[in-house]
Amino acid sequence: MMPLNDEMVVDSLTAFASLPEWLAACMMPDRVEAALRRHVPEIADGRVRLLSCTPQRLRAKGAQWLARYRLRVDPGPEGGEADVILVGNLWPPSADLPDAGGMTDQPVAADAPFGAAGWSCRLPELRLALHVELADEALPAVPSLVQPDPAGRLIESVLRDAGYGEVKVGSCAPDVVRYKPGSRCTVVVRMGYADQHADRALPDPVVLKTHQGDKGATAWEAMRSLWNTELSGSKAVTLAEPLAYLPEERILVQGPVPGEQTLKELARMAITDGGDRALGRLRDELDRTAVALAALHGCGAQYGRVATFDEEVDEVDEVITRLAQSVPALRPAARPLIARMRQHAGALPEDPAVCVHHDFRPAQVLLDDGSIGFIDFDGSCMAEPALDLGRFRAKLRDIGISVLAARGQPMGDAQLADNLGLLDDLCEGFLAAYQRQSPVSRDRVLLWETCDLLTAMLHAWTKVRLARVGPRLIVLIHQLRSVRFDDRGSTG
């Protein structure tokens, strides 16, 4: 087989080194703010003071890019500071505008005041068409999860149906810990029970989640399957008790997973510190995480969906195809690596499928005084164990290179080499700890890891994460130059 570090494969990826100016500009707050001041009359003449503009999302979808901005404004005598959410489309230069005349000649809709329902605007120099969003239509359950009274009534009903007896909620305090507009929201609810004489120890906090689409149903199926195995009482890994899934509302209710910090937080701290003590603790927790992951893979749970590497590469190829609609040069730039990964996948035997987390990364690992907890099973499926291992290693590398990039200083050759060498060592230690618990094909892990590093670099493009494009390309190229496959399909 041809190696992944072939110069044609590596050199072609330089096309991904920087985003085009028309795309990057829409994630620059000062550029968007200047356009709003120019084209929105209420802001231009001072009736409304624009205090800040925060780009929250810019994501590729077909030939379009979906945009979302949070404006902090002072509307004047009528009230204090407020947030206004603007959503809409960025139209790339390769796409025909739906109404070119309107984009140029009438930047603002005249039939609605700024911030009200029906208001919209065009920012022609940025090729942005925006309108006001008054509610997250993809997540209609969010309002009922963040208010104490409806959240308390929901939890009380769920706990009674789950066998906790005649539970009475006295008070609750919802806290939104994660919110991705249009995608998902996670609310941690601190509980105050009026009656502690329940049939079982009452959960505190209770976690409420809502997802766009069917991810909540997937998580519910996976969590129930895992809870019915020995893992529900395992010392190797702690899982949340699945309490309920309400399909019409798309609300998932689960118990808590103790955690003082995430493994991602520890990794960032330890890699930034760089000292033996901090890195020693990180290595210990990586070893515990590997043991916990092997326990998950070996628990015998069964799911309906099966994920394969071929399907994963197909999805990556589809992302590149979408990007190429806006930036055509990216299609030929990615083709050599895609072809080489398919070639290796066909030659390297797969390990038997097990129940996998699927989205396994350090942010999904909770650390609690020597205990390990796993969260977020909304992608769970059956697959070879290399999927979880490779994805985890890829994300650990991304965390490590991001720490270096976040310092805001040029990455010198020696500093970069030290960082990449440390990440190699941490990833190898994690894989070795897993292999002491369960056999796995090292080559398949490297293959999944390489694919995930490519995916991460592509997501820096599709989500227009300007600061991550360069570092992720560096890590991907380092991987390609370092990977050595055993054509016999080695298993540790």
N, C-alpha and C positions, 0 to 999 in steps of 0.2 A: 504494500500500500504506500501511496505517496504520503509524506509526513505533513502535519499541519503547519510546520514552520517553513514551508516552501515560500521563497521570496515573492512569488506571484500572489500568493494568498495574503501575505503580510502587507506588501506594498499597495495592493488594491484598497486596503482599508483606510488609507490616508484620506480618501474622499469624505470620510466621516469626521474629520478632525475639527471642523467648525461649521456652525449653522449659518445659513444665508441671512443677510442683514434684515430682509423683510420679515423673517420669522423671529429672529432674536429681538427685534425692536418692540414687539408686542408684549414681551415679558420684562421690559424695562420701565419701571414706574414713572420715571421722569418723562419718557417719551409719550406714554399714554396720558399722563396728567396734562402735559402741554397741549395735546390734541383736544382734550376735553375742555380746557380753558379757551381754546380757540373756537370750538364749534357749538358749545352749549351756552345759549344766551344768558341763562340765570347765573351761570358761573362766570361768564365773561364780564357781565356788568356788575357783579358783586352782590346780587340778591341772595345767592347761595355761596357760602365759602367752602371751597374744596380743601379739606385739611390733609388728606392723604389718599393715595390710590395704591391698592395692593393687588397685583396679579395673583389670582388663586389657581387658575387652571388655563392651560392652552394645550389641547390634545387633538391629535390627528384622527379624523374619521372620514374615510374615503378621500375625496379630493378637497374636503373642507377641514377646517380646524375649529374646534369648539372652544370658546373663550369664556372666562369668568373673572370678574373683577369686583373687589369690595372697596367701595368709596366711603371714606369718613367725611361727613359734611356737617356744616353748621347752617341750617336753613333760615337763620335770621330771627326776627322777633317772634315767630310762631312757636319756636321750641329750641331745645338745646341740641347738642351733637347727636347725630344719628348715622346709621349705616345704610347705604344703598347698594344693592347687589345688581350688577349689570352682567348679562350673559348674551351670547350671540356667536357670530362666525367671523373668522379671519379668512379672507379669500386670497389664495396665493396668486402670484403673477401669471401662472399657467392656466388659471381658471377664469372663465367669463363671469363677470359680476351679474347678479340677477337683475339689477336695475342700475346700469352704469350712470345714467343721467341723475338718478336720485342720489347715488353715492357721491356725485360731484357737486350737484347744484343745491340739494336740500339736505344738509347734514342732520337736521333735527326735525322730528315729527312735530307739527304745530298744534295737533289736536289734543294734547295732554300736557299738564305741567310736569316739570322735572321730578322724577321719583315716583310718579303716580302710575297706576295701571294704564297700560297702553302707550306709555312714553317710550320712544326709541330714538336712536341717533346713528349717524354714519360718521366715521372718522376716515376720510378718504386717503389721507397720506399714509395711514396704517392699514388701509383696506379692511377695516373693522366695521361690522354692522352689529349694534348692540341694542338690547332692550332691558327693561326692568324685570327682575324676578322677585315676586312677592312671597313665594313659598317654593320649597323643594318638591316639585311634583313627582320625582322619582322615589321619594321617601315620605309618603304621606303620614306614616305613623310617628314621625319624629315629635310633633307637638304633644302627643299623649305620653311620650316617654320622659320628657324633660320637666313636666309639671308634677309636683308632689302628689296631689290628690288623685289624678287618673293613674299615675304610676303605682301608687299605693294600692288602689282598688284592683289593678291588674295583678300585682304580685300576690295579694291576699288570695285571690281566686285561684291562681296557679298553684300556690303552695297547698291549698286545701285539696285540689285535684291530684296533686303529686303525693298525697299520703301523709302530710304533716299535721293532720288533725284540724280542729277548729281554730286556725290561726287568726289573730286579730292584729292588723298593722296599726300601730299608734301614730307613727310618723315615719317619713322617709325623706332622704335628701339626694335627688338625682344629680349626677355630675357627668357631663359629656366629656369623655376622655379621648374620643377619636371621632372625627366627623370628616368624611370625604363627600362633599356635595354631589348628589346624583348617584352615589355608589353605596355608602353604608354609614351607619352611625352606631357607636357603642356608648352606652350609658351605665355607669357604675352607681348603684343606689345603696347608700348607707341606711340601714334599717333600724327602726325603733319599734319593738313589738310590745303591744299592750298586755299580752298574755304569754308568758314564757312556758306555760304548761302544755307544750305541744308534744305530739307523739315521738318526735325526733328533735335533735338539736337544730335550731332554726338557722338557715343560712344568712350570713351577714358579711359582706354586702351581697346583693343580688345583681346580676349583670343582665341588662336588656340590650338586644341588638336588633337592628333592622337593616336589610339588604335590598338593593335593587335586584330584581330577577330571582333566581332560584337558589342562590348561595346559602340562604338561611335554611332551606329544606335539606340541602346537602350536608350542612354542618350538623343538623339535627339527626339525620340518619347515621352519620359517622359517630357522633358522640354517644348515641344510644348503643351502637354496636360495640364500641370500646368499653362502655360502662358495664356491659354484660359479660366482660371477660375479667380475668384476674387483675387487670390494671386498675379497676375501681378501688382496690385495696392495696395497690402496689407501693413498695417503698422506693422503687427506682424512679417513678415518675408520678406526679400528681395531675389529675385531670379534673375539669369542672363537671359537676353533676348536671346532666341535662334535665331540665324541669318541664319545659313545654315548648311547643312550636305552634303558633297561631297562623295558619296558612293565608287566610284572607287578609290579615293585617301585616303579614310577613314580619312577625315579631318572634324572636328566639329568646327564651328565658333560661338562664343557667345559674348554677351556684358559683362561688368564688374559687379562685386559684391563688393561694398565698404567694406573695412575692415582694421582696424588698427593692428589687431592681430587675431590669431585663438584662439578658446576656449582651444585648447590643450596647446598653449603657456601660456595662463593665468593660466590654471590648474597647469602646472609645476612650474610656478613662485610662485603661492599662496601656494601650498603644500610644496615647498622648504622653503618659508618664514615662514609659520606656524602661523603668527600673525593674530589677530582678524580682522584687517582692510583688509588684503589681502584675507583672507578666506571669509570675508563678501562680498567683491566684486565678488568673484567666485560664492558664493551662489546666488547673485542677477542675474548674467549672466546665471547660470543654470536654474533659474526660468524663465527668458526670453526665453531661449532655449526651455524649456518645453512648454511654451505658443505657440511658433512658430511651434513646432512639431505638437501640437494638431491642429493648423490651417492647416498645410499641410495635415494631416490625414483626416480632415473634409472638404477639398475643393471640393470633388466630382470627381476628375480626375480619368480616367479609363485607365488601361494598359492591354496589351494582356496576359502577363505572370503572373502566380500565384505561390507564394512560400509557402510551408507548412513546419511544423516542422518535419514531417516524412522524407521529402526529405532532410532537413538539416542534420538530424542524419545519413541518408544514405550516404551523402557526407562525413561526419566525419568518418564514418565507412570505406569508401573507402580510405581516407587518411591513416588511421591506417593500412589497408591492404597493401598499397604501402610501408609504412615504414617497415612493418613486413617482406617484401621480403628481406630487408637488415638486420633487427634486429628482428628475429622471436619472441623474448620474449615479444615484445610490444603488440602482438595480444591478448594473454590471460590477460595481465595487464589492457587493456582497456575494455575488454568484460563486466565486472560487471557494470561499470558506464553506458555504452551504453544500456545495458538491462534495467537498472533502469530508465533511462530517457525515454525510449520507454514506459515503464509501466505507468509512471506518465502522459505522453502525452496522452495516451489512456483514462485516467481517468479524466483529467481536460478539461472541455469544452472550445473550442476556441471562441474568439470574432469574429464578422463579419469582413471580409476582407476590407481593405481600401487601398488607394495608399500610399505606403511606400517608403522611401529612399533606404532601404535595407542595405547600407553600412554606416549607420549613426554612426558617432563618433565625438569626439570633434575637430579633425582636419578638419572636413567638415563644421564647424560653424565659420563664420567670425563675429567679433565684431567691431562695428563702432559707437562710441559715443551713446551707448544705443540701437542701432539697431542691429538686428540679420539677418545674411545672410546665406543661405545654398548653397553648391556647390557640384559638382561631383555626377551626377545622373545616372552614367553608369551601375548601378545594379538595377535600380528602377523596381518595380513590384507591384502587389496586394498581400497583406498578412495581417494577424492580426497585430494590432498596437504593440503588445508585441514584435514583431521582432525588430523594431527600438529601443524601450525602453530597451530591454534586451541587445542588442548589444552595445548601448551607455554606459550603466552602466558597462558592462564588460570592455570596452575600458578605461573608466574613472578609473577603478580599476587598469588596467595595467599601465596607466600613473602614478598613485600614487605610486605603488610599484616600478616602474622603477626609480622614483626620489630617493627613499630610497636606492635602489641598486647602483645607479650611484655615490653615495658619496664615494664608494670604501672602506667602513669600514664594519666590521662584523655587521650584524643586530642583536642587542641584543633583548631579549624577550620583554622588556618593550617598546623599541623603535618600534619594529615590531607591538606589540599590539596597540600602539597609532596610528600608520599609518593605520592599518587595521580598527580600530574603526572610524577614520576620514573618510575613504573611505565609510564605511557603512553609516555614517551620510550624506555624500554628495549624495550618490546614493538614499537614502530614501527621501531626500529633493527634488531631481529631480523628482522622481516618484510621490510624493505628489503634486508637482506643476502641473504636467500633469493631475492628477486625478481631480484637481480643475477645469480643462477645459473640460475633457472628460473622461467617464468611461473606465476602462480597467481591465482585470483580473490580479491581482497581481501575482497569481500563475503562469500564463502563462509567465509573465515577468521574474519571477525567473527561469522558465524552460529554456527560450531562453538565459538568462544571463549565466546560468550554462553551457549550450551547447557551448556558445561562449568562455567562459573561457577555456573549454577543447580544442576548436579549436585553441585558441591563444597559448596554451602550445604545441600543436602538431606542429604549425607553427614555433615555436622556434626550433623544431627538423627538420622539412622539409626544413627550410631556414638556418639551422645551426647557429642560433643566440646564441652563447655560453653564453653570459651574461644574457640572458633572461630566460633560461630554469628553473633555481632555483626559481627566483621570481614568475614566472607564475605558477609554481607548488604550491608554497606557497599560492597564491591567490585562486587557484582552491580548494585546500583542505580546506581553510578557508570558502569558499562558501559552500562546502559540509557539513561542520560541523555546519554552521549557518542557512541554509535554513530550513524553516518550511512551509509545504504546508497545506492549508485548503482543504481537500478532496472534499468540496462542490464547489470549484472553485470560490473563492471570487472575487468580482469586486468592485473597488473603485468608 
